[in-house]
Amino acid sequence: MRRAAVLGAGSWGTAFAKVLADAGTDVVLWARRPAVAAAVNTDRCNHEYLPRLILPERITATADPAVALRQADLVVLAVPSQSLRANLTEWTGLMKPDATYVSLAKGIELGTSQRMSQVIVEATGVPADRVVVVTGPNLAAEIAAEQPAATVVACADPARAEAVQDAVTTRYFRPYTNDDVVGCELGGAVKNVIALAYGMATGMGLGDNTKATLITRGLAETARLGAKLGADPLTFAGLAGLGDLVATCSSPLSRNRTFGEHLGRGETLEQAQAATRQTAEGVKSCLSIRDLAHSHGVEMPITEQIERVCHEGIDPRAALAELMSRTTKPE
């Protein structure tokens, strides 16, 4: 793969563009705002999202999606999950017929309860084995700083997964292939919701017992839903499951954890949004994940309480009390 288009110039899109460039691929980074694209081209920097990162010369930027997608073998989708379908509707006719689609978004679509790979297939008409999911404990700022990290490259087509694996392997970024797309996507989506809960606990001043409980019971919720949808249970013990969950919950770099902290300190949803200034995918995904769980008869009590805090206005302390007063049962 000689040319990649990275569509989305947020923190992770920018960091992933650097990974591709460092691995030897020419990259065109699409930014929604022309000023961001201009800064990348003139200053070699995305000042708003990763101001300390000097981008490789292999990366150029544009605000024109047609320019970004021209002759791109690899189409990397780094836009928020809830805007992915609308963006694809605008971009589909611009893509090479044989391009590989790489999804970086971690969420479940509102209204349809579809995973991101399903949204890509439906919106573009490409077969599912042309869509690759990259997911794992991948905090953008740490990868931009070239701190060692691993990820999962998931695809129904092993050869395509291996091709993307080769395109993103660097001395600091180690990808592993996996054919369990369902499990990898669920792990990436649900962990954002559990990280909101973890952040709320942190904001309330609660300790490590509470936080460890949220991580392990959150993982149990994810695995239950995954089992109903045909995922491999072992996926949730790996990078796309436990690895991503631990990183997103425990790191102050995590926007979902940070958003949850603001809520745990008693701030409103609007105040938390103003303070974080970036998309916390779990805020919207908790609705669609709850709906997906209900449609398959799966209990996800943490997810349900986070939805109540974010969208029904209940106090996080009341949500915690509800969780602790549930009927006891075997683990």
N, C-alpha and C positions, 0 to 999 in steps of 0.2 A: 504494500500500500504506500503510494508515493505522495498522495495529497489527501488531507483531511479538512473538513469543514466542522468547526465547533460552533454550534448555534446557541449562544448564550454566554455573555461575558461577566457573569457573576463570579464569586470566589471559586467555586468548583470548576466551572467551565474554563476559567483562566488557568487554574492550576493544571487541569487535565490537558489543556493546549500545550503547556510547558512540558508535561510528561511525553506527549507525542513528539514534540520537537526534539527533546533530548534523546528520544529513541530513534531519531533519524527521519521523521516525517515532516514534510512541508505542511504548515497549518494556516488556514485562514479563519480568524476568529470573528464571528458576527456579533456586533453589539447593537442593541436597540437604539441607543443614543449615539449620534454622530460624534459628539465630543469625546466619548469613551474610546471609540475607534481611532480618532485622531491622536489621542494621547498615547495609545499603544504604538502607533506608527512613528510618532515623533519623539516620544520620551522613553519608549520601550517599557511602559509601565501602565498598569490599570490602577490609577490613583485612588479610586473610590473603594475597591474591594481588596486589593492586595498591594498596598502602596510601597512595600519594601521589596517587592519582587521585580528584578530586571529581567525582562522576557527575552528569550533567545531570538536571534536574527531570523530563524526559520518561520517565525510567527509574523504574519501581517494581519491587519484588521480592517473591517468594513462595516458600514451600516446598511449595506445592500445585500439582501440574502441571495440574490441571483449571482452576485460576484463571489460570495463565499462558497456557493454550491457548484460553481462551474468546474466540471471535471473532478469533483471530489469522489474518491473511492470509498471514503469513510465519512459517514454523516453522523456526527456526535450531537445528541440532543440534550442540552444542558439548561433547558428552560423549566420553570416551575410546573409541577405535575398538572395543576388545574388549568393551565393555559396551553398545554401541549397540543391538544386536539385542534384548537383554533389556529395555532401556529402552523401545524402540519397542513391544514387546509390551504393555507397561503403558499406553502413551500413545495408541495408535492410535485407539481409540474416542472420544478427546477432541478430535480435530482436525476443523476445518472440512473439508467434502468437497472444496472447491476450493482448499485451501491449497497454497502453494508450499513445498517442503521445501528447505532450504539446509544442505548438509553442510560443517562446518568440520573434521571429523575426518580425520586423515591416517594411514591404515594399511590393512592387508589382514587380513581376519578369519581367525583361527585355525580350522582344521578345514575351512572351506569354501573358503578362498583367494579370497573375494569382495572386490571393492572396496566402499567404503562406499556408493556410490550403488546398487550391486546389493543390498546388505543392506537398504537403505531400501525399494527396490521389492519385495523378497521379503517383508519383515516387515509392510509396510503394504498391499500390493496396489495401490499407485498406479502409473500408467504412468511409464516412465523419463523422459519429457519434462516431468514435474512436479518433477524433482529437479535442483537446481542445486548445483554444487561451487564453493566459494570457496577459492582456494589461491594461494600465492606467497610472496615474502620478507616475511612479516608477523609479526615479533617483537612480541608483545603490548605489552611495556613501552614500546617506541618509538612505537607507534601511539597508545597511551594518552597519551603526551607530545606528540602531534600532530606528530611528525617526519614529513616527507613520505615516502610509500610508495605502491607500486602493487600491484595484485593481479589475478588472473584470475577471471572469473565464467564458468564453463563449464556449458553445458546443450545438450541436443539440440534444444530449442525456442529459436530465436534471440530471439523476442519475450519469452519469459520471462526469458532471460538479460539482455536490455536492461532489463526492469522491475526486476530485482534490482540491476543496474548503477546505475540511477537512484536506487534506495533507499539505496545506500551511497556515493554520490559526495559528498565533502566537499572543503574546501580543502586538506586534508592527506592524503586517501586517494583514489587514482585507480584505478578498476577498468577492466579491458579485458575484452571478451567473447571467448569461444572456444567452438567446438562440439566440440572434441576432449576429451570427458569422460574417456575411457580414459587418454590421455596425461597429462592434468592430475592425475588421481588417482594414477597410477603415480609421477610425479615427486614428489608430496607424500609418498608412502609410503616410497619407496626412499631419499630423501635423509636420512631419520631414521637409517637403518642406516649410511649413509656418514658421517654426522656422529658416530656412535659411534666409527667407525674414526679419524676426524680427531681426536676428543677423546683417544682412546688414544695416538695419535702425539704429541699435545701433552703428555699426562701422562708419556710416556717421554722427553720433552725433545728430540724430533726437530724438524728445521727445515722451512723452506718448500718445499724440493724434495720432501720426502716428502708434505707436505700438498697441494701442487699435484698430485702424482701421484694421490693418493687422490681428489681432486675430479674430475679428468678421467677416470680409469679408472672411478670410480663412476658418472659420467655415461654412460660407454660401456655399463656393465652395464644401467643404466636404459633406455637407448635400444634395446639388444638385446631386452630383454623387451617393451618397447613395440612394437617392430616385429612380434613374434610375435602380439601381441594386437590389432593393427590400429590403433595410435596413429599420429598424424602426426609424423614425425621432427622437424619444425620446432618442435613444442611443447617439446622438451627443450632447445632453444636459447633459450627465452623465460623469462618470469617464473616459470611453474610448474615449469620444469626447472632450468636453470642458476641463475636468480635465487634460487629457494628453497634450492637446494643450497649456494650460496655463503654466504647469510645464516645458514643453520643450522649450517654447519661453522665459520664464522669468528667468530661472535659468542659471547662469554661468557654472553650472556642465553639461549642455546640450551640447553634441558634435556638434549637428547641429547648434544651436545658435552660438556657438563659431566659427565654421567654417564660418558661414555667417558674423560674425564680421570681420574676416580677409579679406574676399572679400569686405566688405563695406569700409575697410580702404585702398582699392586699391591694395591688393595683388592678385597674380594670383592663379588659382586653385591649381597649384603645390606647391606654397608657403603656401597656407592654409592647404593643406594636410600634408606638412612637419611639420607645427607648431602644428597641432592637434594630429597627430600620431595615431588616431583611426578612425574607419569607421563612416563617417557621411552618414547614409542611404539615406537621402534626395537628395544627389548629383546624385545618380544613379536613385533613385525612381522617381525623377521629370520627367524623360524621359518616364518611363512606365506608370506613372499616367496620364501624358499628352496624351499618346496614348490610354489609357483606356477611358479617357474623350472624345477624338475625336471619338472613335468608337461608343460611345453612344450619341453623339450630345450634350455634356455638356460643357458649358463655364466654364473655370477655368483660369481666367486671371493672377492671382498671380502665379500659377503653371507654366503657359507658360512663364512668364517673368523670373522666377527663372531658368527654363531650358535654356533660352537664355543667362543668365549671366554665368551659369556653363558650357555650352557646345557650345555656339556660340561666347563667348568672349565679349559680350556687357557690357558696364559700368553699375553698379548698379544704378547710378543716371539717366542714360538714361532709364533703366527699370522702375524706379519710375515715370519718366515723362510720359512714355507710359500709365501707370496705371491711372495717374491723368487726362490724356487727353481723356480717353474713353468717349463715348456718355453717357450722363446722363440718368437715368432710375429710376423707383420705386425700393425701397429697397426690 
